[in-house]
Amino acid sequence: MPRARVALLLLVLPLAVLGSSAPAPPHRFFSDASFWNQPLPARPEVDPRSPEMIAILAQEPTGGFGINLHKWMIPVYEADATTPRYKVARHRLTPEEKAEWKTDRETFGHGPGFDDGVPIPKEAVPEPEEDAHFAVVDWKARRAWDTWGFRARPDGTYESNTGMRYSLDGDGLYRTEDFAVRDGESIHFHGPSRAAGVPAIAGLILWDEVAAGEIRHKLACAIRYPAFQEFVFPATWTDGPVPGGIPEGALLQLDPALDLSRLDLLHGERVVARAAQRYGMVVVDYAGGSTLYGEGLWAHPTKSWKGVLRDRNDGLDRIGAEHYRVLRLPPVVRRGDAKRRGDAPK
């Protein structure tokens, strides 16, 4: 066949036939229309109090935002129709725990549908620190389950402090009115595993998406200075201990004008930083420092964060708090956990 004719045939063959179609992007949680998956507008409105709140963040002694990569993470296991299902019991509070949480309740809470059974792969273990987070997704059934305080009992059964079941095609949002939560107590008594009352997997940095070079959703972050009994959408509650702090649910943005190519960052860290510029970061919890959350890779022994991201003191946290801004806050709700108070920021 003449070369010119071969070239013409190659031009008209579908790309899929030639095997050069682009690979599908990695899974992301929740619907495309979800708040979590919406990029920020080109010129988002900055909150009038942003300089004040960023000054609070700048008090953090470790600098900018690190990434939890070795502990205080959330492992995400995959399940399907063949995965055994187990009834996960509610952890019964000890007298000491009741005193710590200032409650007369006997247990923390499980949300609707969680007690129907949770698919738990044989190799599944929770995050090893005391929070013991655990999540499992069934991509075919489009369901997710997450817990805080998940543990295997000596007799082979399971229990957890909290537990939620939700759709992977939903909006990834809860609503305060969905929970019979009392002012002053924790949202953990009603099912959510995050203190801000959002899904535990929302905003999680997944290995596959970093490896693919693009994160297409907002990021979850925790800070040392969340406001005492103040929260905003998408949070449904707060454990903030600091009067005058930053409300949980606040949306932060890394300055989109910051030239990431001029910074000494790993490729994966630039992927995360671009997401912080394009999608923003939601305050979802109180922590001992400013941090983002990487996926716990106990479910994926062939994957490692080494050489992909660094946790703190050497990576993304080189970008100081002054390069962030707080976007216009939704209406502030003045309720929340009153279990503890922190020192007011200076």
ChimeraX attribute file (.defattr): number of C-alpha atoms within 10 A of each C-alpha:
attribute: neighborCount
match mode: 1-to-1
recipient: residues
	/A:1	5
	/A:2	6
	/A:3	8
	/A:4	8
	/A:5	10
	/A:6	10
	/A:7	10
	/A:8	10
	/A:9	11
	/A:10	12
	/A:11	10
	/A:12	8
	/A:13	10
	/A:14	12
	/A:15	12
	/A:16	9
	/A:17	9
	/A:18	9
	/A:19	8
	/A:20	9
	/A:21	10
	/A:22	8
	/A:23	7
	/A:24	7
	/A:25	13
	/A:26	15
	/A:27	11
	/A:28	18
	/A:29	25
	/A:30	24
	/A:31	16
	/A:32	15
	/A:33	11
	/A:34	15
	/A:35	17
	/A:36	26
	/A:37	22
	/A:38	16
	/A:39	16
	/A:40	16
	/A:41	9
	/A:42	8
	/A:43	7
	/A:44	10
	/A:45	11
	/A:46	16
	/A:47	17
	/A:48	12
	/A:49	14
	/A:50	18
	/A:51	15
	/A:52	15
	/A:53	20
	/A:54	18
	/A:55	14
	/A:56	20
	/A:57	26
	/A:58	16
	/A:59	15
	/A:60	18
	/A:61	9
	/A:62	15
	/A:63	20
	/A:64	24
	/A:65	25
	/A:66	25
	/A:67	26
	/A:68	22
	/A:69	22
	/A:70	17
	/A:71	18
	/A:72	20
	/A:73	25
	/A:74	29
	/A:75	25
	/A:76	27
	/A:77	24
	/A:78	16
	/A:79	21
	/A:80	17
	/A:81	10
	/A:82	8
	/A:83	14
	/A:84	13
	/A:85	14
	/A:86	15
	/A:87	15
	/A:88	25
	/A:89	18
	/A:90	20
	/A:91	18
	/A:92	15
	/A:93	17
	/A:94	11
	/A:95	12
	/A:96	9
	/A:97	13
	/A:98	15
	/A:99	11
	/A:100	11
	/A:101	17
	/A:102	15
	/A:103	18
	/A:104	10
	/A:105	12
	/A:106	15
	/A:107	20
	/A:108	23
	/A:109	21
	/A:110	24
	/A:111	18
	/A:112	13
	/A:113	13
	/A:114	20
	/A:115	16
	/A:116	11
	/A:117	15
	/A:118	24
	/A:119	22
	/A:120	24
	/A:121	17
	/A:122	8
	/A:123	8
	/A:124	16
	/A:125	20
	/A:126	25
	/A:127	25
	/A:128	18
	/A:129	12
	/A:130	12
	/A:131	18
	/A:132	21
	/A:133	28
	/A:134	29
	/A:135	28
	/A:136	24
	/A:137	25
	/A:138	18
	/A:139	15
	/A:140	10
	/A:141	12
	/A:142	15
	/A:143	19
	/A:144	27
	/A:145	26
	/A:146	28
	/A:147	31
	/A:148	26
	/A:149	21
	/A:150	27
	/A:151	23
	/A:152	13
	/A:153	9
	/A:154	7
	/A:155	6
	/A:156	7
	/A:157	12
	/A:158	17
	/A:159	19
	/A:160	24
	/A:161	28
	/A:162	29
	/A:163	33
	/A:164	24
	/A:165	25
	/A:166	22
	/A:167	17
	/A:168	20
	/A:169	16
	/A:170	15
	/A:171	17
	/A:172	21
	/A:173	19
	/A:174	18
	/A:175	13
	/A:176	15
	/A:177	8
	/A:178	10
	/A:179	16
	/A:180	10
	/A:181	17
	/A:182	12
	/A:183	14
	/A:184	17
	/A:185	19
	/A:186	24
	/A:187	29
	/A:188	26
	/A:189	23
	/A:190	22
	/A:191	24
	/A:192	30
	/A:193	27
	/A:194	25
	/A:195	23
	/A:196	31
	/A:197	28
	/A:198	25
	/A:199	26
	/A:200	25
	/A:201	26
	/A:202	21
	/A:203	27
	/A:204	25
	/A:205	26
	/A:206	20
	/A:207	21
	/A:208	15
	/A:209	18
	/A:210	20
	/A:211	15
	/A:212	14
	/A:213	15
	/A:214	17
	/A:215	28
	/A:216	23
	/A:217	26
	/A:218	28
	/A:219	27
	/A:220	26
	/A:221	28
	/A:222	23
	/A:223	22
	/A:224	22
	/A:225	30
	/A:226	30
	/A:227	25
	/A:228	26
	/A:229	26
	/A:230	27
	/A:231	30
	/A:232	22
	/A:233	23
	/A:234	24
	/A:235	27
	/A:236	26
	/A:237	36
	/A:238	34
	/A:239	32
	/A:240	32
	/A:241	24
	/A:242	22
	/A:243	18
	/A:244	18
	/A:245	24
	/A:246	27
	/A:247	32
	/A:248	34
	/A:249	29
	/A:250	24
	/A:251	27
	/A:252	26
	/A:253	23
	/A:254	23
	/A:255	17
	/A:256	17
	/A:257	8
	/A:258	15
	/A:259	9
	/A:260	15
	/A:261	9
	/A:262	7
	/A:263	13
	/A:264	14
	/A:265	20
	/A:266	14
	/A:267	16
	/A:268	22
	/A:269	21
	/A:270	21
	/A:271	21
	/A:272	24
	/A:273	24
	/A:274	22
	/A:275	23
	/A:276	25
	/A:277	20
	/A:278	22
	/A:279	25
	/A:280	29
	/A:281	26
	/A:282	27
	/A:283	28
	/A:284	35
	/A:285	26
	/A:286	24
	/A:287	15
	/A:288	10
	/A:289	18
	/A:290	26
	/A:291	24
	/A:292	26
	/A:293	24
	/A:294	25
	/A:295	22
	/A:296	29
	/A:297	21
	/A:298	19
	/A:299	18
	/A:300	12
	/A:301	7
	/A:302	7
	/A:303	11
	/A:304	14
	/A:305	18
	/A:306	9
	/A:307	9
	/A:308	14
	/A:309	26
	/A:310	21
	/A:311	22
	/A:312	19
	/A:313	14
	/A:314	12
	/A:315	20
	/A:316	27
	/A:317	21
	/A:318	17
	/A:319	20
	/A:320	16
	/A:321	21
	/A:322	15
	/A:323	14
	/A:324	23
	/A:325	21
	/A:326	24
	/A:327	19
	/A:328	16
	/A:329	20
	/A:330	14
	/A:331	10
	/A:332	15
	/A:333	16
	/A:334	15
	/A:335	18
	/A:336	26
	/A:337	25
	/A:338	18
	/A:339	15
	/A:340	14
	/A:341	15
	/A:342	15
	/A:343	11
	/A:344	14
	/A:345	15
	/A:346	7
